[in-house]
Amino acid sequence: MQFKLGELFCGPGGIAWGATNAEIEDKEFKIVHQWANDYDENTCNTYRHNICPNAPETVYCVDVRKFDMNQLAEIDALAFGFPCNDYSVVGEQKGMDGEYGPLYSYGVKALKKFKPQWFVAENVGGLKSANDGKAFTKILDELKKAGYVITPHLYKFEEYGVPQARHRIIIVGIRKDIDVTFKVPSTEPYKDIDNTCKTAIENPPIAADAFNNEPTKQSDIVVKRLMCIKPGENAFTADIPEELQLKVKGAKISQIYKRLDPEKPSYTVTGSGGGGTHIYHWKENRALTNRERARLQTFPDTYEFIGTKEGVRKQIGMAVPCKGAKIIFESILKCFAGIEYPSIDSNIEY
């Protein structure tokens, strides 16, 4: 059985890579790209270049609010990682009241139009608490009303072998008239994987001339500041001379000039933010390159991102870790193929 996948808010293709590379024992079950949509031109170019180089016209670069879905081919599955700006704990958490909050509704619209057999929706963990939890309840209700049995779960991707502490709510829905039950994959098979950031970045070594591997120029003051910061420390927990300290009022975000701890997974890779938010090497006095950040997101080195250095950073930070997505899609395929696998109960009541 081949599932044709449509994708809204596709980003650079972390979800798509996981879907199209998902494999199970029954080789008849697989997922293929059908169409995708995002509003950013370079993000779409990255997706075309890596996911569907022979069908670039199937990626529609347009704001979803102006997107005519009537032009799209039929699909068997839908994925949508709707924008998280208004649900993020780091942001102001405007939820439904923000500019991006209501965009999930276009995923609901696509479900009602195409009636795919299943869907995968993704957002940040902060979605649960936005608008005092009302936003999350509303989204789950609308997905159920669209005709789906849903299984939301807060996935901690570092528990699935990903070399990064990244916590995301993934909602899997299967159409009510289909006699298939999704089960959240267990973390047990991944507990012995070496998912330290050091291993991810150094093994195998990245060629100096690798694509997207341009170094970030560090100012003298940043280098001096980093020299005072030990692995795992940040600009506010390290013992830094007064002349090098950051003069900030209000929130002291723990990731500012934070060095990686080589013995642990990375902290969360983000797509935006000014000085001090680029993720810093545990030993060298510098920020990571985009290729190193892509490794923490489990993109293969052959995955080439299109755009400016800062634009590529944003693409990598907005993506779903490739290998994390692959695990979820393989679980869906196993459910449809009737293959048992280790599973756990959902950690979200709904």
N, C-alpha and C positions, 0 to 999 in steps of 0.2 A: 504494500500500500504506500503510495506516494502522496505526501501532503504538500500542497502548494501554499507557500507562506506569503502573506502580505504584511507589511510593516509600516506603522506610523511612527513619527519621531525616531527614525531609524538610527540617528547618530552615525558614527563612522563604521559600524558593523560588528560590534562585539556580540550582540544577540544573534545577528545573522551568521556569523562565523560559528557560533555554538550550535545553531540549528542545522546548518548545512554540513557540518562535520560530525553531527551526532550519528553514532553507529550502535547497533545492537546485534545480538546473535542472529536474529531473523533479518537477513539482508534486504528482504522485500520492503521493510518499513524504513522510510527515509523522508527527509524534509528538503524541498527544493525552493529556491527563490522564485517568487512570482512578480511582486512589485514592492516598492518602498517609497517613503516620502520623508523629507526633512526640509527645513527652510533655509539652511545655510549651504551656499554653493560649494565651498571647498569640502565640507563634510560629505555632501552628496558625491563629489568627485572621488573622495577616498573610498566611499562605499562602492561606487561603480568600478573603480580600479581593482579592488580586491575581491568583491563578492560576485559581481556580474559583468566582467569586462566585455563579454560577447553580447550583452543586452543592455547597454547604457541607457537606452530610452525607457527602461522599466523603472528608473529612479526619477521621481518627480520632485523637482526643487521648487517648492511653493509653501507659503504659510498655510497651515492646515485649515485656518479659518476661511481661506479663500479657495480651498481645494475642491474641485469637482470630482467626487468619487464615482460618478456615473461613467467615467472614461476607463475605469479600472477593470481588469480581468477578474473572473471569479477566483475565490480562494477557499482552501480547506482549513486554514489556520491563520490566526492573526497574532501579531506581537506589537505591543506598544509600550515603550518606556516613556510615559508622558512627562513633560518637563517638571523638574523637582524644585525649581527656584523658590516657590512659595510654600513648600512643605519642609524645607531643610531646617534642621535645628540651628545650623550656622547662620542662616538668613533671619529675616524678621518673622518668618512663619505666618504670613498673611493668609495662607490656606486658600479657601474659596474666594476670599476677598481680594486676592492679588491678581495681577495680569495673567499669570500662567495657571493659576489654580483650576479654572473651569475647563482646561484643554483636554482633560480625561474624557470629557463628554463626546469628543470626536472618535475616541475608541469605541464608546458605546454605540455611537451612530453607525460605525463600520460593522459592529456585531449585528445590529438590527438589519442592516442592508444585505450583508453577505451570508449571515448565519453560518459561519465556519464551524467545523466540528469541535475545535478547541481554541483557546487563546492563552497567551501569557502577557500579563501586565506587570510593569516594574516601576517602583518609586523608592524614595528614601525612607528610612525608618521613622523620620519625623512626621510622615504622613499620618501616623496613628494618633498623634496628639494635636495636629493642626485644628483650629476652630474648636478646641476642647473635645476633640475626638469626633465631632459631628461630620467633618469632611470625609473621614474614612468610612464612617457608617453609611453616609449618603452614596459614596462611590460603590461600596459593596452591594448595597440595595439595588442600585441601578444595573450593576452587572448581573445580579440574580434575575431581575425583572426582564433583562434582555433574553433570558432563556437558558441560563447556565448554572450548573452546580459548581461552586467555587471553593478553592482551597488556598487561602492566603497564609503566608508564612514569612517570618522574619529570618532570612538566611544570613548567617555569619560566614562569609565566603572563606575566611581563613580556616574554618573548620572543615572545609571541603578541599584543602590542599592548595588554595590560592595564596600567594605570598604577600597578602595584604589584608589588613583588618578593614573589611568593607561590609557594612550591614545594610541590606536592602530588603524591602518588602516585595515579594514576588507573588502575584495572584495567578493561579492556574485555574482556568474554567473549562469544563467539558459540557457540551450541549445536553440539555436535560433528557432528550429522547434517545441518547446513546448510552448503552449499558456498559460503561467503562468508568472506573473510579480511580482518580489520581491519588497517589500516596507520596508524601514528602520523602525524598531520598534521605537515608541515614548518613550521618557523618562518619560512622564507624569505619567504612572501608578506606578512609582518607587519613586516619589518625597517625599513621606512621610515615606520612610523606614529609620530606624535608621542605618546609615552605618558608624558610628564613629568607629575608630580602637579600642577604649576601649571596646565597646560593643562586637565587633567581637572577641576580644581576651579573654574577661572575662566572656562572657555569651554564653553557660554555662562554668563554670570553667574547665580548662584543668587539668586532673589528672597528678600529678607529674611524675608518671611512664608511661605516654602516649608514644606511639611509636614516634620516631623522636623528642623527647622533651629534648634532652641532653642540658644542659646549656653551654654557652661559657665561658671559663675562662678569666676573665678580669684582666689585670695587674694593679698594684697599681696606676700607673700614669693615666691610662684610667679611673679608678674609680674616682680619684681626679678631672680629667678634667670634667667628667660627672656631678660631684657634682656642678660645676659652670654653667652648661647648663640647661636652663629652657625649659619646653615643647615648641616645635616648633622652638627652636633655634638650631644653629649648631656651629661648632668649630670656625667659623669666625664671627658670629654675637653675640655670648655670651661674657660676661665680664669675661675673663679668665686671671689669673695672668700670667705674662710673662714667668715664668719657665714652665708653662703647655701649652703654646701656640704652635701650629704646625708651624714648620719652613718650609714653602712651598713657592716656587716661582711659578709664573704663575697662572694658573686657580685655583680659590678657589671654588671647587664644593660645592654646597649648601647642599648636602646630607652627607658631612663628619661629623661624630659624631652628626648627627641631631637627636634630640629627637622627638618622635611622639607628636602630639597635640591630647590629648584624646578626644577632642570635634569635631575632623575632621576625614575624611578618612585618611589612611596612605599615605605617599608619595610612589612612585613607588618601588615595590620590585624588586631588581636586582639579577642576578645570580652570579656575580663575582665582584672582587674588593678587595683590601687589607683592612688594618685597617681603621676603621671609616665608613665603608660602609655597615655594617651588620644590620642596622635599630635599633634604641635604644629606650628602654622603656621610657614612659613619666615620670615615677616616680622612678622606681628602677634603680640603676646604673649598667646597663648591656645591652648587645645586646639581641634581641629577639631570641628565640629558633626556630628551623626549623618548629616545629608544630605551633607556633604562626604565623610565616610567611605564612605557608600553609593556616591558617585561613583567613589571609588577601587576599589570592588568592582564597578563598571560596572552598577549598578542604574540604570534610567531614573528621572528625577525624578518620573515619574508613579507610581512604586512607593511605596506608603504603608505604613509599618511601624506595627503596633499594639502599644501597651504603654507602660511608663514609659520615661523617657529612658535609664536604665541598662539596662533590659531590651532596648530597641531596639539599644543599643550591642552587647549580647551577640549578638543575632540577626544583625546585620550582620557581626560578627567571625567567626561560625561558618559563614557562607555560602561557597559556591563562587562566584567571579566569574562573573556572568551571561554575559559575552561569551566567556570562556574555555570555559565549559560548552557554549555554542552551537557553537563551533568543533569540539569533540569529537563532539557529536551530529550535526552536519552531515557529518562524516567517516564516521560509522556509516551514515547514510542513503545517502551516495554509494557505500559498499561494497555495500550491498544493491541499489542501483540500477545497479551496474556502471559507475559513473562514475569515471574515473581522477582522481587529485589528487596534488599534490606530497607525498611522504611521506619519513619518516626511520626508521632502525632504532630499536627500543626500546633504552633505555639501562639496562635492568635485565635481568640474566640470570635465567632461570627454567626 
